[in-house]
């Protein structure tokens, strides 16, 4: 079914009648297509579902193009990012093209679907801004972190699940909650993997989040558990290259304090709630998809 989504995106790109856009799109890694997979699993492979999935994936790709510029990220899933290859201006402008084309096509989908996805993009933009603001200094506020990752990551996954439920005539609130939990847990696991996995597994430098100033959930829980001297050392590392002895120190303190496990348990609780909802709705594929969020290692 995902092949139909890929063809639909290519059709939308070809509609632009712009060779540069086709070339830039060919350079984008496809990624996991989580949002498309979610929509097709809930709503089936009819034309409206395929178009909605293609639109959501184009929006997601646009957000990543902008995100790479903001984060000065020069790799994306192990490949050079568009900004690394062609510069920041091209990356931003191509992101704008994808956003614009996605919204142009969105108006032909169900009005409730259009409102759900459009609202998610508003939240995504607010979350991106909050991510930048929170990265200016060490953020020990768990609630601020959770709000930011809901807006920046989970809102579009939530909208994808809700939109698919609308198209399929299913309980939109149940699927909306499922999507929100899935999205928040997805980002929490990403933040954990940034600490535990190698650069080769991640397709980007390990512990890059902390170097960028991002205070993710494991670091918040680590800060809470440390004594004052160790807190000062952690704060001194913030927004600095994390390598060698400092990287080992962080990993050791994460293990000793249980900060990583505490963060993983929180993500697991969200997934368990999502699985229970889908069990009630009779959706074994969505139960399995949620479980993969916890079990993945990249």
C-alpha positions, 0 to 999 in steps of 0.5 A: 500500500505504501507504494501507492503513496509514493506514486501519489507524492511523485504525481504531486511533485510532477504536477509542479512542472519544475525540474528542480523540484523533481531533482530535490525530491529525489534527494529526500530519504523516504524514512519510515513513513509512519504517518502514511502507514498509520493512515492506510492501516486505519482507513484502507487503501482507497484514493482519499486515504492514499491522497491524505497519506501523501499530503501528510508525508509531504508536510512532514518532509517540509518540516524536516527540511526546515528543521535541518536548517534550524538545527544546522544538521548536515545529515538526515537518516545517514545521507547528506541533508538538502541544506548540506547539498544545496544550502539553507535557502534552497532547503527552506524554499523547497520546504515551502514548496512542499507545504504549499502543494500539500495544502493546495491538495488538502482542500479537496479532501474532507473538510474535517480532515483538512481542519485536523491536519491544518491545525496540526501544522499550526501546532508543529510550527509553534512546537518548532519555535518552542524547541528553539527557545527551550534550547537557549538554556538547560530546561529542567521543566518536564511539562515544557518538554512534553508540550513542545514534543506534543506540538512539534512531533505528536500533533501531526501523528495525532492528526494523521490517525484522526483524519484516517478515522474520519475517512473510515467512519471510525471513533475519531477520539479513540484514534486521535488519542492513539495517535497522540500517545504514539507520537509522544512516545515516538519522540521520547524513544528518539531522545533515548536512542540519541544517548544510547545508540551509535552515530552509525545506527542513528544516521547522525552524531550521537548525543547531538541533541544535548550539543544543540541545547535540547534538554530531553526527558532523560536529561531532565530526570538525570538532573533531578537525580544528581547531587549539586556538584554533578548538576554543575558538571552536567550544566557545564556540558550543555551546548558543548560537544559531548565526546570521550570522557564526558559522553561516558560520564553522562551514560554512566550517570544515566545508568546509575540514576535510572534516568533512562529507564524512567524515561523509557517507562513513561514512553511505555505507559503511553504505548500501553494505553494506545494498545489498550485503545486499539484492542478495544477497537479490534485493530491488531495491526495498530497494536503491533505498530505501537509495540514497535515504537518501544522495541525499535533501536533506530 
